[in-house]
Amino acid sequence: MEVKLGELPGWIQMQDFTPKGIAGTFQKGYYWYYSKYINVKKGCVAGISMVLAAYMLFNYCHSYKELKHEWLCKYH
């Protein structure tokens, strides 16, 4: 996260965009999230509530087209 704007093209070229590299990036992100929010000594509901909020937002965005259509319908 400390990449300067001038170093950005070189940094992007160093990244691994193969399917194995992308899967490794997702796995690294999952382990980071799990160790930071889920697997802690003094737990709280922050990690689980963030997952729930992301799930709710995803479902809302997925069904927005149908919801918008219902809003515009006139009931007589």
LUMGUFI-49035 format. One record per residue (C-alpha): residue number from 1; residue in three letters; x, y, z. Coordinates in nm, 2 decimals. Layout:
<recs>
+-----+-----+--------+--------+--------+
:   i :  aa :      X :      Y :      Z :
+-----+-----+--------+--------+--------+
: NUM : ALA :      X :      Y :      Z :
...
+-----+-----+--------+--------+--------+
</recs>
This chain:
<recs>
+-----+-----+--------+--------+--------+
:   i :  aa :      X :      Y :      Z :
+-----+-----+--------+--------+--------+
:   1 : MET :   0.00 :   0.00 :   0.00 :
:   2 : GLU :   0.30 :   0.23 :   0.00 :
:   3 : VAL :   0.36 :   0.24 :  -0.37 :
:   4 : LYS :   0.42 :   0.58 :  -0.52 :
:   5 : LEU :   0.25 :   0.69 :  -0.83 :
:   6 : GLY :   0.57 :   0.68 :  -1.04 :
:   7 : GLU :   0.64 :   0.33 :  -0.93 :
:   8 : LEU :   0.29 :   0.20 :  -1.01 :
:   9 : PRO :   0.36 :   0.06 :  -1.36 :
:  10 : GLY :   0.67 :  -0.14 :  -1.24 :
:  11 : TRP :   0.48 :  -0.26 :  -0.94 :
:  12 : ILE :   0.19 :  -0.39 :  -1.16 :
:  13 : GLN :   0.43 :  -0.57 :  -1.38 :
:  14 : MET :   0.58 :  -0.75 :  -1.08 :
:  15 : GLN :   0.24 :  -0.90 :  -0.99 :
:  16 : ASP :   0.14 :  -1.25 :  -1.07 :
:  17 : PHE :  -0.18 :  -1.25 :  -1.28 :
:  18 : THR :  -0.19 :  -1.63 :  -1.35 :
:  19 : PRO :  -0.49 :  -1.82 :  -1.20 :
:  20 : LYS :  -0.26 :  -1.96 :  -0.93 :
:  21 : GLY :  -0.13 :  -1.61 :  -0.84 :
:  22 : ILE :  -0.48 :  -1.47 :  -0.82 :
:  23 : ALA :  -0.60 :  -1.76 :  -0.61 :
:  24 : GLY :  -0.30 :  -1.71 :  -0.38 :
:  25 : THR :  -0.39 :  -1.34 :  -0.34 :
:  26 : PHE :  -0.75 :  -1.43 :  -0.24 :
:  27 : GLN :  -0.62 :  -1.69 :   0.00 :
:  28 : LYS :  -0.38 :  -1.44 :   0.15 :
:  29 : GLY :  -0.66 :  -1.18 :   0.19 :
:  30 : TYR :  -0.88 :  -1.45 :   0.35 :
:  31 : TYR :  -0.61 :  -1.55 :   0.60 :
:  32 : TRP :  -0.55 :  -1.18 :   0.68 :
:  33 : TYR :  -0.92 :  -1.11 :   0.74 :
:  34 : TYR :  -0.96 :  -1.43 :   0.94 :
:  35 : SER :  -0.66 :  -1.36 :   1.17 :
:  36 : LYS :  -0.75 :  -1.00 :   1.22 :
:  37 : TYR :  -1.13 :  -1.03 :   1.29 :
:  38 : ILE :  -1.23 :  -1.39 :   1.35 :
:  39 : ASN :  -0.95 :  -1.57 :   1.52 :
:  40 : VAL :  -0.87 :  -1.33 :   1.80 :
:  41 : LYS :  -0.82 :  -1.38 :   2.17 :
:  42 : LYS :  -1.08 :  -1.12 :   2.27 :
:  43 : GLY :  -1.35 :  -1.17 :   2.01 :
:  44 : CYS :  -1.63 :  -0.94 :   1.91 :
:  45 : VAL :  -1.90 :  -0.94 :   1.65 :
:  46 : ALA :  -1.72 :  -0.70 :   1.42 :
:  47 : GLY :  -1.58 :  -0.96 :   1.18 :
:  48 : ILE :  -1.91 :  -1.15 :   1.15 :
:  49 : SER :  -2.12 :  -0.83 :   1.12 :
:  50 : MET :  -1.89 :  -0.70 :   0.84 :
:  51 : VAL :  -1.94 :  -1.03 :   0.64 :
:  52 : LEU :  -2.32 :  -1.00 :   0.70 :
:  53 : ALA :  -2.32 :  -0.64 :   0.59 :
:  54 : ALA :  -2.12 :  -0.73 :   0.27 :
:  55 : TYR :  -2.37 :  -1.01 :   0.20 :
:  56 : MET :  -2.67 :  -0.78 :   0.24 :
:  57 : LEU :  -2.51 :  -0.52 :   0.02 :
:  58 : PHE :  -2.43 :  -0.78 :  -0.25 :
:  59 : ASN :  -2.79 :  -0.91 :  -0.25 :
:  60 : TYR :  -2.93 :  -0.55 :  -0.27 :
:  61 : CYS :  -2.70 :  -0.47 :  -0.56 :
:  62 : HIS :  -2.79 :  -0.80 :  -0.73 :
:  63 : SER :  -3.17 :  -0.74 :  -0.70 :
:  64 : TYR :  -3.17 :  -0.36 :  -0.75 :
:  65 : LYS :  -3.31 :  -0.39 :  -1.10 :
:  66 : GLU :  -3.62 :  -0.57 :  -0.98 :
:  67 : LEU :  -3.66 :  -0.34 :  -0.68 :
:  68 : LYS :  -3.64 :  -0.04 :  -0.90 :
:  69 : HIS :  -3.91 :  -0.18 :  -1.13 :
:  70 : GLU :  -4.14 :  -0.23 :  -0.83 :
:  71 : TRP :  -4.09 :   0.13 :  -0.72 :
:  72 : LEU :  -4.19 :   0.26 :  -1.05 :
:  73 : CYS :  -4.51 :   0.05 :  -1.08 :
:  74 : LYS :  -4.84 :   0.22 :  -1.01 :
:  75 : TYR :  -5.10 :   0.03 :  -0.82 :
:  76 : HIS :  -5.45 :   0.12 :  -0.92 :
+-----+-----+--------+--------+--------+
</recs>
